[in-house]
Amino acid sequence: MSRSLEDVLESYPRISLTRLPTPLQALPSLSAELGPQMYIKRDDLTDLTLGGDKPRKLEYEVARAKAEGADTLVTCGSAQSNHARLTTAAARKVGMQCVVVLSRDQYQELQGNLLTVYLMGAQVHLVEAASHWDLEPYVQSVCQSLREQGKKPYVIPISGTTPHSCLGYVRCGLEIADQIAEQGISLDAIYAPFGTGGIFAALLLSLRERGITCPLIGISVNQKREVCYDRLEMWWMEIGRLLDRDPKRARGAFEVHDGFVGRGYGDPTEGCLDAIMLMARTEGILFDPVYSGKMMAGFLAHQAAGRWSAGQHILLLHSGGVPALFAYAGVLGTHLQKRGVDIGDR
Ligand SMILES: Cc1ncc(COP(=O)(O)O)c(C=O)c1O
């Protein structure tokens, strides 16, 4: 008989970076508008510097960095990287330095996440790169020069996704299972954004472990479906290995959709902007244009195609990312006008 997930999780060092659990809330106004009973898991409300998915992931990686005697966290991402914000915040909370390598792009205005990174005093390297997914060589050269200065860098990869950091989302899946049991909810589907796939793979594993069998539906924010499935496979094996779970165990129903990316990562598609407006106007909850807005656009497209109906229960994972909204003020303003909102002369 294998040890319980809770027991195995306890054997991995973790430094608390946020208050948990995050709330799992009903969305009555959105439900009234759409038909199905809608719920949301508020991981935007983790309480490290404007919240999001990263604190759960970083709790494990920061513990590993500390155990290695590191004094500087080093990571990379896009100019509006949530991960850069929260890695800097985590470093500050535990008394470490932070260096972030960010790719220049059209959202590099001193706004949102980038502003917070500077405020918290990270050393920022804004570099020209074809894509923020290709920053590894810059990260390595930053580490080299930190070592030459006598520092002890610890690299956290893009999006903060590692086998150990995924344990944070295994815990999230267990939290969801407890919360829906307490609230007497039987879910028909769970929607989550899919980036590197760390969140998705970890949720899939822990939800299945707790006997929650509804489809887990991922909305890709950048990659084609085949790439997402490869990533899922990789994380599934890695997390299973850490948790002493048979990699061949049943995964149940899951899907990843790649039709909502638009022209690429961070592209604010019409569907995404409409989804952000709908959520804001019904529930006063802000989504972001890169992750949660795309997830909601995916859900709304399925809803419009008749997949979901009254009487069904759907959970949305809000993984955060809201500070990036402010870097998209221009495109959001234009979209509001297009939808007939008078925002005055600008
Ligand atoms: C707000 C937000 N949601 C979701 C994700 C994607 O998570 P994953 O890479 O584990 O799929 C990210 C990754 O950067 C993120 O910042």
The ligand as an SDF file (V2000), in Angstrom:
LIG
                    3D

 16 16  0  0  0  0  0  0  0  0999 V2000
   -0.6820   33.7730  -13.9370 C   0  0  0  0  0  0  0  0  0  0  0  0
   -0.1730   32.4990  -14.5010 C   0  0  0  0  0  0  0  0  0  0  0  0
   -1.0260   31.4920  -14.7160 N   0  0  0  0  0  0  0  0  0  0  0  0
   -0.6240   30.3180  -15.2630 C   0  0  0  0  0  0  0  0  0  0  0  0
    0.6930   30.1120  -15.6060 C   0  0  0  0  0  0  0  0  0  0  0  0
    1.0670   28.8360  -16.2920 C   0  0  0  0  0  0  0  0  0  0  0  0
    1.4150   27.8400  -15.4070 O   0  0  0  0  0  0  0  0  0  0  0  0
    2.1870   26.5620  -15.9820 P   0  0  0  0  0  0  0  0  0  0  0  0
    3.4350   27.0870  -16.6210 O   0  0  0  0  0  0  0  0  0  0  0  0
    2.4420   25.7210  -14.7800 O   0  0  0  0  0  0  0  0  0  0  0  0
    1.2980   25.9020  -16.9790 O   0  0  0  0  0  0  0  0  0  0  0  0
    1.6300   31.1350  -15.3870 C   0  0  0  0  0  0  0  0  0  0  0  0
    3.0390   30.9120  -15.7730 C   0  0  0  0  0  0  0  0  0  0  0  0
    3.8560   31.7680  -15.8520 O   0  0  0  0  0  0  0  0  0  0  0  0
    1.1900   32.3500  -14.8230 C   0  0  0  0  0  0  0  0  0  0  0  0
    2.0360   33.3760  -14.6100 O   0  0  0  0  0  0  0  0  0  0  0  0
  1  2  1  0
  2  3  1  0
  2 15  2  0
  3  4  2  0
  4  5  1  0
  5  6  1  0
  5 12  2  0
  6  7  1  0
  7  8  1  0
  8  9  2  0
  8 10  1  0
  8 11  1  0
 12 13  1  0
 12 15  1  0
 13 14  2  0
 15 16  1  0
M  END
$$$$
